[in-house]
Amino acid sequence: MPRRAKGPRLWPQPARRDPSGKVIEQSVWCIRDGKRKISTGIGAGEAGPPAEAERALAEYIAGKATPRIRDRDPAAVEIASVVAIYTEDVVERHSRPKETGARLGRILDFFGSDTLDTLNKKRCLDYVAHRGHQAAARRELEDLRAAIRHHWEAGLCTALTPVVLPERGEARERWLTRKEAARLVAAAWRYRETQNRRATDRATRQHIARFVLVGLYTGTRAGAVVGAAMQPTPGHGWIDLENGVFYRRTAGMRRTKKRQPAVRLPPRLLAHVRRWHAKQASNRWLIEWNGEPVKRVNKAFRSACTAAGLGTDVTPHTLRHTAITWQAQRGVPVHEICGFFGVTREVFERVYGHHHPDYQQEAVNALNKDRPKLSGNLSGREPGSLLSNGRSGRI
């Protein structure tokens, strides 16, 4: 029986050496598809394929025509074909298609040679172990599940193959105190770049201070903050300075589970943003670096956290978690918190509910009420005395 093709995948081509052992061609990531081999031009390291190589694989798959045969048995359908069809039909409509493509690339690297009938709980758990990160594996398996459902709904397979997901991890509990938040803003704002071990007057992290303030005041996700423009711009959210409204979701963008409702900017933040705009620190974009939009803040944010004495458990998403937690602690009505930050009541109660003053309040009040006396109890004592080591009186 012929060996089944693995489908498109990334392969680290080893370095080439001359007879003396000298490297004449560095190791590089290639796309292998049957007998075809396409170099990505990206050097191969020991830590696995970088995001650039995975994006190259996703783009290759998207550009490859995929045959579509209706009503096939799961044993005859390769997962690589399922992923390719999903990429062609759906992924480009995602808000972050490159990230989805990178996740599907990792799925293909493990499942590419499998057919749908081989998917089961053990195989999915093997992927989790192979991935080494349960949350990341769960997210990637969710993409695989969506691809399989799309394939089945298109009538290309006779049965819907289940994908078993690992348990959802515990919600992050890390949030910043007000003192920690103040330290973080100050560390980013006051930082000056050093060159040749000498401090300069270049303030190279003030855009991080602005990012932190917007995150703390609005609880907006990092991608929406750095993608926000100062005027209506196709493909971006924007700030209406005149009316003080932050339109976080791009006009015409597909609505997802990550709700991004338009919100009014708090007066203090609005004053900050208007001042940044007047001084051209936020000229065209809310978060700018040398007049250009900032795509990611992860590296500079980590450096600011280190300077502020904060650990690696503080990430850009911690700002959103902090904003919602502070509102809960202040007793803001739950429906207003959910509406402002775009979270469901279920998520609020599961992640943030215990911070709210009303959390389990009815149960606590019920326990504080006077307990009725019971007739016929032991020695005529009240129930409370039974838990007091035989001594009289209430506990």
C-alpha positions as CSV (number, residue, x, y, z in Angstrom):
1,M,0.0,0.0,0.0
2,P,1.5,3.4,-1.0
3,R,2.6,5.7,1.8
4,R,0.1,8.5,2.5
5,A,1.3,12.1,1.6
6,K,1.9,14.4,4.5
7,G,0.6,17.5,2.9
8,P,2.2,20.9,3.0
9,R,4.4,21.4,6.0
10,L,7.5,23.2,7.2
11,W,10.8,21.4,7.1
12,P,14.2,22.6,8.3
13,Q,16.7,22.0,5.5
14,P,20.1,21.2,7.0
15,A,23.0,23.5,6.3
16,R,25.3,22.5,3.4
17,R,29.0,22.0,4.0
18,D,32.0,21.6,1.8
19,P,34.4,18.6,2.1
20,S,36.4,20.5,4.7
21,G,33.3,21.0,6.9
22,K,32.9,24.7,6.2
23,V,29.3,25.9,6.0
24,I,28.6,27.1,2.4
25,E,24.8,27.4,2.8
26,Q,22.9,28.1,6.1
27,S,20.1,25.9,7.3
28,V,16.7,27.3,6.2
29,W,13.0,26.6,6.6
30,C,11.4,25.1,3.5
31,I,7.8,24.2,2.6
32,R,7.6,20.5,1.7
33,D,4.6,19.4,-0.4
34,G,5.0,16.0,-1.8
35,K,8.0,16.2,-4.1
36,R,8.0,20.0,-4.1
37,K,10.3,22.0,-1.9
38,I,10.0,25.8,-1.6
39,S,12.5,27.8,0.4
40,T,11.1,30.5,2.7
41,G,14.4,32.2,3.0
42,I,14.1,32.2,6.8
43,G,16.9,30.7,8.8
44,A,16.2,27.5,10.7
45,G,17.0,27.5,14.4
46,E,16.6,25.1,17.2
47,A,13.5,26.6,18.8
48,G,11.1,25.6,16.1
49,P,9.7,27.5,13.1
50,P,9.3,31.2,13.7
51,A,6.0,33.1,13.0
52,E,7.3,34.3,9.6
53,A,7.9,30.7,8.4
54,E,4.4,29.7,9.6
55,R,2.8,32.6,7.8
56,A,4.7,31.6,4.6
57,L,3.2,28.1,4.9
58,A,-0.3,29.5,5.5
59,E,0.0,31.8,2.4
60,Y,1.2,28.8,0.4
61,I,-1.7,26.7,1.5
62,A,-4.1,29.6,0.8
63,G,-2.8,30.0,-2.8
64,K,-3.0,26.3,-3.6
65,A,-6.1,25.1,-5.4
66,T,-7.8,22.4,-3.3
67,P,-9.9,19.7,-5.0
68,R,-13.4,19.4,-3.5
69,I,-15.2,16.1,-3.7
70,R,-18.6,15.8,-2.1
71,D,-19.8,13.2,0.4
72,R,-16.5,11.6,1.1
73,D,-15.9,9.1,3.9
74,P,-13.8,10.5,6.8
75,A,-11.2,7.8,6.1
76,A,-10.6,9.3,2.7
77,V,-10.3,12.9,3.8
78,E,-6.9,14.3,4.7
79,I,-6.8,16.9,7.5
80,A,-4.4,18.9,5.3
81,S,-7.2,19.2,2.7
82,V,-9.7,20.2,5.3
83,V,-7.4,23.0,6.6
84,A,-6.6,24.2,3.1
85,I,-10.3,24.6,2.2
86,Y,-11.0,26.4,5.5
87,T,-8.1,28.7,4.7
88,E,-9.4,29.5,1.3
89,D,-13.0,30.1,2.4
90,V,-12.9,31.6,5.8
91,V,-9.5,32.6,7.2
92,E,-9.1,35.8,5.1
93,R,-12.3,37.1,6.8
94,H,-10.8,36.8,10.2
95,S,-9.7,39.9,12.0
96,R,-6.2,38.5,12.2
97,P,-5.8,36.1,9.3
98,K,-2.0,35.8,9.6
99,E,-2.3,34.7,13.2
100,T,-5.0,32.1,12.3
101,G,-2.7,30.9,9.5
102,A,0.2,30.5,11.9
103,R,-2.0,28.4,14.2
104,L,-3.2,26.2,11.4
105,G,0.4,25.8,10.3
106,R,1.2,24.2,13.6
107,I,-1.9,22.0,13.3
108,L,-0.7,20.8,9.9
109,D,2.8,20.2,11.2
110,F,1.3,17.6,13.6
111,F,-1.9,16.3,11.9
112,G,-1.1,17.0,8.2
113,S,-0.6,13.3,7.3
114,D,-3.7,12.1,9.2
115,T,-7.2,11.5,7.9
116,L,-10.3,12.5,9.7
117,D,-11.1,9.0,10.9
118,T,-7.9,9.0,13.0
119,L,-9.0,11.9,15.2
120,N,-9.9,10.9,18.7
121,K,-9.4,11.9,22.3
122,K,-6.0,10.3,22.6
123,R,-4.7,11.9,19.3
124,C,-5.9,15.3,20.5
125,L,-4.2,14.8,23.9
126,D,-1.0,13.7,22.1
127,Y,-1.1,17.1,20.4
128,V,-1.5,18.9,23.7
129,A,1.6,17.0,25.0
130,H,3.5,17.7,21.8
131,R,2.6,21.4,22.0
132,G,3.7,21.7,25.7
133,H,1.3,24.6,26.3
134,Q,-2.3,23.7,27.1
135,A,-3.9,27.1,26.4
136,A,-2.2,27.4,23.1
137,A,-3.0,23.8,22.1
138,R,-6.7,24.4,23.0
139,R,-6.8,27.5,20.8
140,E,-5.3,25.7,17.9
141,L,-7.6,22.7,18.3
142,E,-10.5,25.1,18.2
143,D,-9.3,26.2,14.8
144,L,-9.1,22.6,13.7
145,R,-12.6,22.0,15.0
146,A,-13.9,25.0,13.1
147,A,-12.2,23.8,9.9
148,I,-13.7,20.3,10.2
149,R,-17.2,21.8,10.8
150,H,-16.9,24.1,7.8
151,H,-15.8,21.1,5.6
152,W,-18.8,19.0,6.8
153,E,-21.3,21.9,6.4
154,A,-20.1,22.3,2.8
155,G,-21.2,18.7,2.1
156,L,-17.7,17.4,1.5
157,C,-17.8,14.7,4.2
158,T,-20.5,12.3,5.3
159,A,-19.8,12.7,9.0
160,L,-18.8,15.4,11.5
161,T,-15.6,14.3,13.2
162,P,-15.4,15.5,16.8
163,V,-12.3,17.3,18.2
164,V,-11.7,16.8,21.9
165,L,-10.4,19.9,23.6
166,P,-8.3,20.0,26.8
167,E,-9.9,21.6,29.8
168,R,-9.9,25.4,29.8
169,G,-7.2,26.8,32.0
170,E,-7.9,28.9,35.1
171,A,-8.7,32.5,34.5
172,R,-5.8,34.9,35.1
173,E,-6.0,36.4,38.6
174,R,-3.2,39.0,38.2
175,W,-4.2,42.6,38.3
176,L,-2.4,45.7,39.2
177,T,-2.8,47.7,42.4
178,R,-3.0,51.5,41.9
179,K,0.6,51.8,43.2
180,E,1.8,49.2,40.8
181,A,0.0,50.9,37.9
182,A,1.5,54.3,38.9
183,R,5.0,52.7,39.0
184,L,4.5,51.2,35.6
185,V,3.4,54.5,34.0
186,A,6.3,56.4,35.7
187,A,8.9,53.9,34.6
188,A,7.8,54.1,31.0
189,W,7.4,57.9,31.0
190,R,10.8,58.7,32.7
191,Y,12.9,56.2,30.9
192,R,15.8,57.6,28.8
193,E,17.7,55.6,26.3
194,T,21.4,54.8,27.1
195,Q,24.1,54.7,24.4
196,N,27.6,53.6,25.2
197,R,26.6,53.3,28.8
198,R,25.6,56.9,29.0
199,A,22.1,58.2,29.4
200,T,20.7,60.4,26.6
201,D,17.7,62.7,26.5
202,R,15.8,60.2,24.2
203,A,12.5,59.3,25.8
204,T,11.9,56.0,23.9
205,R,9.1,54.5,26.1
206,Q,6.7,57.3,26.4
207,H,4.4,55.6,23.9
208,I,4.2,52.7,26.3
209,A,3.1,55.1,29.1
210,R,0.3,56.3,26.8
211,F,-0.6,52.7,25.9
212,V,-0.8,51.8,29.7
213,L,-3.1,54.8,30.4
214,V,-5.5,53.9,27.6
215,G,-5.6,50.3,28.7
216,L,-6.2,51.2,32.4
217,Y,-8.9,53.7,31.6
218,T,-10.8,51.8,28.9
219,G,-9.9,48.1,29.4
220,T,-9.4,47.9,25.6
221,R,-7.5,44.9,24.2
222,A,-3.9,45.7,23.1
223,G,-4.6,45.2,19.4
224,A,-7.4,47.7,19.4
225,V,-5.4,50.3,21.3
226,V,-2.4,50.2,19.0
227,G,-4.6,50.0,15.9
228,A,-6.7,53.0,16.8
229,A,-6.4,56.1,14.5
230,M,-7.2,59.7,15.4
231,Q,-9.6,60.1,12.5
232,P,-11.9,57.7,10.6
233,T,-9.5,55.3,8.8
234,P,-10.4,52.2,6.8
235,G,-9.5,49.0,8.6
236,H,-9.0,50.7,12.0
237,G,-10.9,51.8,15.1
238,W,-10.7,55.6,15.8
239,I,-10.9,58.3,18.4
240,D,-13.6,61.0,18.1
241,L,-11.9,63.8,20.0
242,E,-14.7,66.2,19.6
243,N,-17.4,64.0,21.2
244,G,-15.0,61.9,23.3
245,V,-15.9,58.5,21.9
246,F,-13.6,55.6,21.2
247,Y,-14.9,53.5,18.3
248,R,-12.9,50.3,19.1
249,R,-14.3,48.1,16.3
250,T,-13.5,48.7,12.7
251,A,-16.5,49.8,10.6
252,G,-17.9,46.8,8.7
253,M,-15.7,44.4,10.6
254,R,-17.3,41.0,11.3
255,R,-18.6,40.9,14.8
256,T,-16.9,38.2,17.0
257,K,-17.1,36.9,20.5
258,K,-14.5,39.6,21.5
259,R,-17.0,42.4,21.7
260,Q,-15.6,45.9,21.0
261,P,-18.4,48.4,21.7
262,A,-17.9,52.1,21.2
263,V,-17.3,53.8,24.6
264,R,-17.1,57.3,26.0
265,L,-13.6,58.2,27.1
266,P,-13.4,59.1,30.8
267,P,-12.8,62.9,31.2
268,R,-9.2,62.5,32.5
269,L,-8.2,60.2,29.6
270,L,-9.9,62.5,27.1
271,A,-7.9,65.4,28.4
272,H,-4.7,63.3,28.0
273,V,-5.5,62.3,24.5
274,R,-6.4,65.8,23.4
275,R,-3.1,67.0,24.8
276,W,-1.1,64.2,23.0
277,H,-2.8,65.2,19.8
278,A,-2.1,68.9,20.2
279,K,1.6,68.1,20.8
280,Q,1.6,65.7,17.8
281,A,2.6,62.8,20.1
282,S,-0.6,61.1,18.8
283,N,-0.9,62.8,15.4
284,R,-2.5,60.2,13.1
285,W,-2.5,57.3,15.5
286,L,-3.3,56.9,19.1
287,I,0.0,55.1,19.9
288,E,2.8,56.3,17.7
289,W,6.5,55.8,17.5
290,N,8.4,58.3,15.3
291,G,5.2,59.3,13.7
292,E,4.3,55.7,12.6
293,P,1.7,53.3,14.1
294,V,3.0,50.8,16.6
295,K,2.1,47.2,15.7
296,R,3.1,45.5,18.9
297,V,4.2,46.6,22.3
298,N,5.2,43.3,23.9
299,K,9.0,43.9,24.0
300,A,8.9,47.5,25.2
301,F,6.1,46.7,27.7
302,R,8.2,43.9,29.2
303,S,11.1,46.2,29.6
304,A,8.9,48.8,31.3
305,C,7.5,46.2,33.7
306,T,11.1,45.1,34.6
307,A,12.0,48.7,35.3
308,A,8.9,49.1,37.5
309,G,9.8,46.0,39.5
310,L,6.9,43.9,38.1
311,G,7.2,40.3,37.2
312,T,6.7,38.4,33.9
313,D,3.1,37.6,34.9
314,V,2.2,41.2,34.0
315,T,1.3,41.3,30.3
316,P,-0.5,43.9,28.1
317,H,-3.8,42.0,28.7
318,T,-3.3,42.5,32.5
319,L,-4.3,46.2,31.9
320,R,-7.8,45.0,30.7
321,H,-8.0,42.6,33.6
322,T,-7.1,45.5,36.0
323,A,-9.6,48.0,34.6
324,I,-12.5,45.5,35.0
325,T,-11.3,44.5,38.5
326,W,-11.1,48.1,39.6
327,Q,-14.6,48.8,38.4
328,A,-15.9,45.7,40.2
329,Q,-14.2,46.7,43.4
330,R,-15.9,50.1,43.3
331,G,-19.3,48.5,43.1
332,V,-20.2,49.7,39.6
333,P,-23.4,47.8,38.5
334,V,-22.6,44.6,36.7
335,H,-24.7,45.4,33.6
336,E,-22.7,48.7,33.1
337,I,-19.4,46.9,33.5
338,C,-20.4,44.3,30.9
339,G,-21.6,46.9,28.5
340,F,-18.6,49.2,28.8
341,F,-15.9,46.5,28.6
342,G,-17.8,44.2,26.2
343,V,-17.9,41.1,28.4
344,T,-20.8,38.7,29.0
345,R,-22.3,38.4,32.4
346,E,-21.1,34.8,32.5
347,V,-17.5,35.8,32.0
348,F,-17.8,38.6,34.5
349,E,-19.1,36.3,37.2
350,R,-16.6,33.6,36.5
351,V,-13.5,35.8,36.3
352,Y,-14.3,39.1,38.1
353,G,-17.4,38.5,40.2
354,H,-15.6,37.9,43.5
355,H,-14.2,41.4,43.4
356,H,-17.6,43.0,43.5
357,P,-19.0,44.2,46.8
358,D,-22.3,42.4,46.1
359,Y,-20.6,39.0,45.5
360,Q,-22.5,36.4,47.5
361,Q,-24.0,39.2,49.6
362,E,-27.4,37.5,50.0
363,A,-25.7,34.3,51.2
364,V,-23.6,36.3,53.7
365,N,-26.7,38.3,54.9
366,A,-28.6,35.1,55.4
367,L,-25.8,33.6,57.6
368,N,-25.8,36.8,59.7
369,K,-29.4,36.6,60.6
370,D,-30.5,35.3,64.0
371,R,-30.9,31.5,64.0
372,P,-34.2,30.1,65.3
373,K,-34.1,27.9,68.4
374,L,-34.6,24.2,67.9
375,S,-36.9,22.2,70.1
376,G,-35.6,19.0,71.7
377,N,-32.0,19.6,71.1
378,L,-29.3,18.0,73.2
379,S,-29.3,19.1,76.9
380,G,-31.5,22.0,76.0
381,R,-28.6,23.8,74.6
382,E,-28.7,26.0,71.4
383,P,-27.2,24.6,68.2
384,G,-24.3,27.0,68.4
385,S,-23.1,25.6,71.7
386,L,-22.6,22.2,70.2
387,L,-19.6,23.5,68.2
388,S,-17.9,25.2,71.2
389,N,-16.1,22.3,72.8
390,G,-18.9,21.7,75.3
391,R,-18.8,25.2,76.7
392,S,-22.0,27.2,77.1
393,G,-22.9,30.2,75.0
394,R,-23.0,30.9,71.3
395,I,-20.1,30.7,68.9
